[in-house]
Amino acid sequence: MGKITKDYTAPNRIRELRLKKGLTQQQLAEKLNLSASSLGHYENGRRVVDYILAKRLAEMLETDDKYLMGLTDVEYKLQDDFIKVLVDKVKELSADNRNEVLGYIKCLVKHQKK
């Protein structure tokens, strides 16, 4: 089992998303075929969520497993669909306009990190 660090965000996100869906620990645990106390251990960070459980939780909580595990801050379940639409729209632009979009995105990323 992996070591839990202070940067391990899954417990907070599981709880946050469960509450957002209006589910109790018991209700979500039943959907996952877990005991409520087991789910509580995951939410409190006493247990590390493995890959299979992360996928199941993400599906139940309608989010992306990468968001759930803290690997991204993009909560979209269909993150790939968002990117596909974005790429399709950018493809419709002229080369000059594509470069402008790229410059704009770089600027947004730069200022977001501050």
MOFEN-V435639 format. One record per residue. N is the residue number from 1. RES is the residue in one small letter. NEAR is the number of other C-alpha atoms within 8 Angstrom. Layout:
{{N	RES	NEAR} {N	RES	NEAR}}
This chain:
{{1	m	3} {2	g	4} {3	k	4} {4	i	7} {5	t	5} {6	k	5} {7	d	4} {8	y	10} {9	t	10} {10	a	13} {11	p	11} {12	n	9} {13	r	10} {14	i	11} {15	r	9} {16	e	8} {17	l	9} {18	r	13} {19	l	9} {20	k	7} {21	k	7} {22	g	6} {23	l	10} {24	t	8} {25	q	10} {26	q	9} {27	q	8} {28	l	11} {29	a	13} {30	e	10} {31	k	8} {32	l	8} {33	n	6} {34	l	9} {35	s	9} {36	a	10} {37	s	6} {38	s	9} {39	l	11} {40	g	9} {41	h	10} {42	y	13} {43	e	12} {44	n	9} {45	g	11} {46	r	7} {47	r	7} {48	v	9} {49	v	8} {50	d	6} {51	y	6} {52	i	6} {53	l	8} {54	a	12} {55	k	9} {56	r	9} {57	l	11} {58	a	13} {59	e	9} {60	m	8} {61	l	9} {62	e	7} {63	t	12} {64	d	13} {65	d	10} {66	k	8} {67	y	12} {68	l	15} {69	m	12} {70	g	10} {71	l	7} {72	t	8} {73	d	6} {74	v	6} {75	e	10} {76	y	7} {77	k	8} {78	l	8} {79	q	10} {80	d	6} {81	d	7} {82	f	8} {83	i	8} {84	k	8} {85	v	8} {86	l	8} {87	v	8} {88	d	8} {89	k	8} {90	v	8} {91	k	8} {92	e	6} {93	l	9} {94	s	7} {95	a	6} {96	d	7} {97	n	8} {98	r	11} {99	n	8} {100	e	8} {101	v	8} {102	l	8} {103	g	8} {104	y	8} {105	i	8} {106	k	8} {107	c	8} {108	l	8} {109	v	8} {110	k	8} {111	h	7} {112	q	6} {113	k	5} {114	k	4}}
